[in-house]
């Protein structure tokens, strides 16, 4: 089991928009947040909003923090 402090420090080290950029997703500014095409469903227009601490797709309703994004993208 990973200590909660370690998980908290991992989440603080990398924001969700930074993670999506690092995984080669085109991320663009949408007000004070970011938006991208959702990697979890076929997306004609960007519907996945990226906030500093979480993501939320308004098309397929996937959501989570940076660790959950990594787990879902890597199928782990």
Wavefront OBJ file of the C-alpha trace (Angstrom):
o trace
v 0.000 0.000 0.000
v 1.300 3.435 -0.954
v 1.291 5.965 1.905
v -1.253 8.788 1.512
v 1.496 11.401 1.857
v 3.284 9.925 -1.162
v 0.092 9.985 -3.255
v -0.586 13.562 -2.180
v 2.930 14.639 -3.197
v 2.579 12.913 -6.593
v -0.675 14.746 -7.268
v 0.901 18.060 -6.241
v 3.930 17.525 -8.491
v 2.003 17.266 -11.771
v -1.216 19.026 -12.727
v -3.797 17.323 -14.914
v -3.230 19.695 -17.890
v 0.547 19.083 -17.658
v -0.010 15.329 -17.609
v -2.227 15.431 -20.712
v 0.379 17.579 -22.517
v 3.121 15.101 -21.588
v 1.039 12.237 -23.000
v 0.880 14.021 -26.395
v -2.659 15.348 -26.173
v -3.354 18.706 -27.774
v -4.417 20.934 -24.888
v -5.814 24.414 -25.421
v -6.838 27.162 -23.043
v -10.552 27.513 -22.240
v -10.941 30.479 -19.907
v -8.862 29.782 -16.824
v -8.872 26.018 -17.479
v -8.024 23.763 -20.439
v -9.834 21.509 -22.888
v -8.807 18.557 -25.090
v -10.357 15.826 -27.195
v -11.350 13.040 -24.850
v -9.052 10.017 -25.120
v -11.792 7.742 -23.754
v -14.312 8.072 -26.605
v -14.518 9.315 -30.206
v -14.675 13.051 -29.842
v -15.307 15.384 -32.815
v -15.056 18.513 -30.680
v -13.058 18.862 -27.456
v -15.276 17.833 -24.558
v -12.741 16.882 -21.883
v -12.114 19.791 -19.552
v -8.857 19.826 -17.636
v -8.618 21.537 -14.282
v -5.472 21.744 -12.159
v -6.527 18.839 -9.925
v -8.943 16.806 -12.090
v -10.426 16.193 -15.526
v -14.055 15.840 -16.553
v -15.404 14.808 -19.951
v -18.838 16.229 -20.616
v -19.304 13.745 -23.492
v -18.715 10.357 -21.846
v -18.645 11.531 -18.193
v -15.183 10.100 -17.441
v -13.525 11.973 -14.608
v -10.659 11.701 -12.184
v -7.404 13.123 -10.876
v -3.938 12.848 -12.422
v -3.340 9.347 -11.043
v -6.720 8.096 -12.284
v -6.027 9.669 -15.707
v -2.742 7.763 -15.917
v -4.360 4.492 -14.825
v -7.183 4.858 -17.365
v -4.873 5.841 -20.240
v -2.482 2.967 -19.509
v -5.239 0.420 -18.666
v -3.789 -0.313 -15.243
l 1 2 3 4 5 6 7 8 9 10 11 12 13 14 15 16 17 18 19 20 21 22 23 24 25 26 27 28 29 30 31 32 33 34 35 36 37 38 39 40 41 42 43 44 45 46 47 48 49 50 51 52 53 54 55 56 57 58 59 60 61 62 63 64 65 66 67 68 69 70 71 72 73 74 75 76
